[in-house]
Amino acid sequence: MKYVHKLLFVMLLLSTSVCYAGTPIKAGQWNLQTPAGDVTSVTVTLLRKNEYYFYAPQHPISGVYTWDGKLFRITKPDNPRMGGFVWRLQRDHTLAMVEETPVPISGMKLISSKMWRLTD
């Protein structure tokens, strides 16, 4: 598992200088706010055009997401039980969770969570 995290860190460093035309969001540091008001830091990494890695340590949203032109859908969750997360890109370039995993997450509700990118 340590090897995977090191590899992802290297990918993050490389992706901050990579930009594909037409990508819907920028890689970098984002904040995730749940409906309960909890705020978590999320690192968004552009893997290739229309494919991103969202990483929040020990958080169920972590994994690879694919942009289908309308929504970000988790395609490879870090925790295989945590499939089902879907984010919608808002007009203000924030993300809103519109679907969450059907697996109970210790009472945590993430539907309608928001994510926004921290400024450079």
N, C-alpha and C positions, 0 to 999 in steps of 0.2 A: 504494500500500500504506500510506503514511503516513496518508492520509485515512481509511482503514478503521480504523487503530489509534486515531486521534483520535475517530472516531465511537464506537468501542467504549468508550473511556474515558468519554465523555459519557454513554453508556448505562449504564455501571457506576455513575456518580455518581447518576443518576436512579433506578436500580434498588435502591440501598441503602435508599431510603425507601419503595419499593413492596413491598407484601405482598399476596398473593392467598390467600384462604381455601383450606385444603387443600393447600398446596404442601408437598411432601415434605421439602425441604431449604431452608436459608437461604442467601441470597447472601452473598458476602463472601470473605475470604481462607481458603483451605484449604491443607493440605499433602498432597502426593502422595509416598508412599514405595514404591519399586519393590522387588521381591524381592531385588535386589542390595544394598539398603540406602540407595540414593540418595534424597535428599529434595529435592523441587522445590515452589516456591510456585505455587499455582493460584488465579486469581481466578474466582469463580463469579458470574455475573450472571444474574438472572432477567429474561428477555426478555418473556415473557408466561406466563400460566398453562400449566404443563407444558412449557415450553421454556426452556432454559438455555444460556448460553455459558460454556464452560470455557476459560480462557486461561492457558497457561503458555508464556512466550516460547521460541520455537524448539523446542517439545516436540510430538511427534506426536499427543498427546491433544487438542490445541486444536481447538475447533469447537463447533457448535450440537448440543445433545443434547435429545431429547424423552423425557419421562417417560410411560410407557404404563400406569402403575398398578402395575408390578412392577419395571421396569428402566429405566435411562437408556441410550438408544441414540443413537450419534452419527448425525446426519442430514445435517449440512453440515460436514464436516471442513475446517479451514483449508487443509490439504494434501489435494487430491482423492484422492490415492493411499492416504490413511490411514483409510478407512472400516472399519467392523467393530468398533469399540470398544463394549463394553457393560459397564455398572456395575450392581451390585445394591446396593440400600439395605439395610444391616444393622440389626439391632434397636437397636444403640447409636448410630444416626444417622451411622455412617461409611459409606463406599462401598467396595466390593470389586470389582475388575475380574474379570469372569467370561468375557469373550471379548475377543480382541485382533485387530488387523488381520492378514490373511493375508500381507501384504507384509513381507518381512524388514526389520527396522529396525537395521541395522548390528550384529547380534548382541544387541540389547536385547530382553529378554523382559519384558512388562508384565503378563501374566496373573497374577492374585492380588495385584496392587498394591493398596494401600489409600489412601484419602483421608479426611481428617478436617478438620472446620472448626476454625479457630482461634477462641478465645473472644473476646468483645467486651471 
